Amino acid sequence: MLHLVRRALLAVTLLGFIAAAPAYAHETLKLEAPKPLLAPTPPMGWNSWNKFACNINEALVRKQADAMVASGMKDAGYQYIVIDDCWQKSRDADGNIVADPERFPGGIKALVDYVHSKGLKFGLYSDAGALTCGGRPGSAGHEFQDARQYASWGVDYLKYDWCYTGPRNAEAAYTIMAKALRESGRDIVLSICEWGTNQPERWGPTVGHLWRTTGDIYDAWEGKKDWSHGMTNILDMQVERWRHAAPNAWNDPDMLEVGNGGMTTTEYESHFSLWAMLAAPLIAGNDLSTMDADTRRILTNTDVIAVDQDPLGQQARRIWKEGDLEIWARPLQGGGHVVVLFNRGEAPSDMKVSWDQLELPAGQKADVKDLWSKKVSKKVRGSYGGTVAPHGVIMLRITPVR
């Protein structure tokens, strides 16, 4: 009976929102304040959803913050601790958003202060609809009120989802929240999470700091499950998006699954390498407090992280493909290149990149560093390669020298 009552209440809530939504659909706001420069390189951090979904609480989040520091992830560049859906419970008599008192008995402000005391930054989740994807109160009609609340708590990052939005116009809805955040009195990164369905690459760069390009990732090499996609399926959806990424405006192919158990260590190395090539936000989605050595090694590979964080901010292009074999490349600030030789197949394969594929003279000498084995080859000419493991990569930093 209780679940029937909840469903009835949900239906009433949604009908009320949809009835009011046409006013939103044509609402436009002018973003008078410029977008703050908060993401000159892709954000790095941790988010609760991939591992814990709605099973979150104050103690768990504190534990993740502790582990981010103790594991070396903070030193490697990770800085955001982001609580995803299900932290909110209701609104009070004044319409203020209220955290679930059973899960977060100390309140969000105290948790933010704890995360900040670790030298980290704090992020929250909300939704442009009447409800979040998990059925909690969304921010529709409360954007400015919520933004002021987040600012008063000390929030640094907002992931803003797209469930229960009815006929709302995505650009208008995200513009409202962007304006609210910019007028909140605090710099807050806006992560647009509308799944790439409303051409966020067209309007996202002026509105937010990053925008999702697809539905959710799930912890698998390939496949589709409901609205979620395996890692290589997500990768394929990024091929033509390289033109849209730039500093402070990033394509977001969704969070990392490294360490969650659905892929092999080799596949996780590929996942991490390719996300770095995409200049993607590196948002870990595992339990940081129970990482094994391989997971920690992958997530804290500073050579790979440096590629993701390269100040030029140029997303990689797939420059060659033949069957299961691919070459991805991106230029770096200062004139170097990073190349990933990627083998989707089930057998080892010999692969190489030639200098002409990188628009380098064939006689150009270059130092080549393998970013996983750490092997360095000096003054290489013409091409470089090796044997790539099944579902694996060779990731090379190529630096021209005299």
C-alpha positions, 0 to 999 in steps of 0.5 A, spaced: 500 500 500 505 504 501 508 504 494 502 505 491 501 512 495 508 514 493 507 512 486 500 516 487 504 522 490 509 522 485 504 522 479 501 528 482 508 532 483 509 530 476 503 532 473 503 539 477 510 540 474 508 538 467 502 543 467 507 549 469 512 547 465 510 551 458 512 557 462 519 554 462 520 552 455 520 559 452 524 562 458 530 565 456 535 569 461 541 573 459 548 570 462 550 577 464 556 575 469 562 571 465 563 564 466 568 563 471 575 560 469 574 554 474 576 548 469 582 550 465 584 543 465 578 537 466 576 536 473 579 530 477 575 527 483 571 522 485 563 521 485 559 516 489 554 514 483 558 508 480 559 504 486 554 506 491 548 509 487 543 511 493 547 507 498 551 513 501 551 516 508 556 521 511 561 516 514 562 513 507 563 520 504 568 522 509 572 515 508 572 517 501 575 523 502 580 520 507 582 515 502 583 520 496 589 523 501 592 517 503 592 513 497 596 519 493 590 521 489 590 528 491 597 528 490 596 526 483 591 531 482 584 529 484 581 534 488 573 533 488 569 529 492 562 529 489 556 526 492 551 524 487 543 523 487 539 521 494 543 526 499 536 530 499 530 528 503 525 534 502 524 541 502 522 545 509 517 550 510 521 556 506 522 551 500 530 550 502 533 543 500 534 539 506 539 533 507 536 526 509 537 527 516 538 519 517 544 519 512 547 525 513 546 527 521 551 532 521 548 536 515 552 538 509 555 544 511 559 540 516 561 535 511 563 540 506 568 543 512 571 536 513 572 535 506 575 542 505 580 541 511 583 535 507 585 540 502 579 537 497 573 540 494 566 538 495 561 537 490 553 536 490 548 533 485 541 536 483 536 535 477 533 540 472 526 537 473 521 536 479 525 530 482 532 527 481 533 521 477 532 517 484 526 521 486 528 526 491 526 533 490 529 537 484 531 544 483 526 546 478 523 552 480 528 553 486 534 554 482 536 561 485 534 558 492 538 552 491 544 555 488 544 560 494 544 554 499 550 551 496 554 557 496 552 558 504 555 550 505 561 552 501 560 547 495 565 547 489 561 543 484 554 541 482 552 535 477 546 537 474 541 532 471 536 531 467 530 527 469 523 529 470 524 535 466 517 534 462 517 539 456 523 544 459 528 546 454 535 544 456 539 550 454 534 554 458 534 550 464 541 549 464 542 557 463 537 558 469 542 554 474 548 557 471 545 564 472 543 562 479 550 559 481 554 565 478 549 570 482 550 565 488 556 569 491 561 563 490 565 560 484 561 553 483 563 548 477 557 547 473 557 539 470 551 539 465 548 532 465 543 532 460 546 526 456 548 529 450 541 529 447 540 536 446 546 538 443 550 541 449 556 542 445 552 548 441 550 551 448 554 548 453 561 552 452 557 559 455 553 555 460 557 550 463 564 547 464 563 540 462 557 537 459 555 529 458 555 527 451 552 520 452 547 516 457 551 513 463 557 508 462 556 501 466 562 497 468 563 493 462 568 493 456 562 493 451 554 492 451 548 496 452 543 496 458 537 500 459 540 507 458 547 505 459 553 503 455 559 499 455 566 503 455 568 502 448 560 504 446 561 510 450 568 511 446 565 510 439 560 516 441 566 521 442 569 520 435 567 526 432 566 531 438 574 533 438 572 540 435 568 542 441 572 541 447 577 546 450 579 549 456 574 551 461 569 547 456 569 540 456 566 534 453 564 529 458 564 521 456 561 520 464 565 517 470 571 512 470 569 505 472 576 503 474 576 498 480 569 496 480 570 489 477 567 489 471 573 489 466 580 486 467 586 490 469 588 491 461 581 493 460 582 498 465 588 501 463 585 502 456 579 505 459 584 510 463 588 512 457 583 513 452 579 518 457 585 521 458 586 522 451 579 525 450 581 530 455 575 527 459 574 529 466 577 524 470 572 522 476 573 516 479 567 511 481 570 506 485 571 505 493 577 509 494 578 506 501 578 499 498 583 500 492 587 494 490 594 495 488 593 495 480 587 500 481 591 505 485 597 504 480 592 506 474 588 512 477 595 515 480 599 514 473 602 521 473 604 520 466 597 519 463 594 524 468 599 529 465 596 528 458 589 529 460 591 535 464 595 538 458 594 546 458 593 546 450 586 542 452 586 539 445 581 532 445 584 526 441 582 524 434 582 517 432 587 518 426 587 511 423 582 505 424 583 498 421 578 492 423 579 492 431 585 496 431 585 504 432 590 509 433 588 515 437 593 522 437 592 529 440 597 534 440 600 537 447 602 544 449 610 545 446 609 541 440 609 534 442 604 528 441 601 523 445 599 517 441 594 511 443 595 504 439 589 501 441 587 493 440 580 492 441 581 485 438 582 478 442 589 477 439 595 480 440 597 485 434 603 489 432 602 496 431 605 502 430 604 510 428 608 513 423 611 520 423 607 522 417 600 520 421 602 526 426 604 531 420 612 530 422 617 530 417 620 522 416 627 524 418 625 528 425 628 525 431 623 524 437 624 521 444 618 516 445 616 514 452 611 509 453 607 511 459 605 504 462 612 501 461 616 507 462 621 505 457 624 511 454 627 510 447 631 516 444 632 520 438 627 515 434 626 516 427 620 515 422 615 511 426 614 507 433 610 501 435 610 494 439 605 488 440 599 491 443 595 486 448 588 484 446 583 489 449 590 493 451 593 499 449 600 502 448 600 509 450 606 513 447 609 520 449 613 523 442 617 529 443 621 532 437 628 533 439 634 536 435 
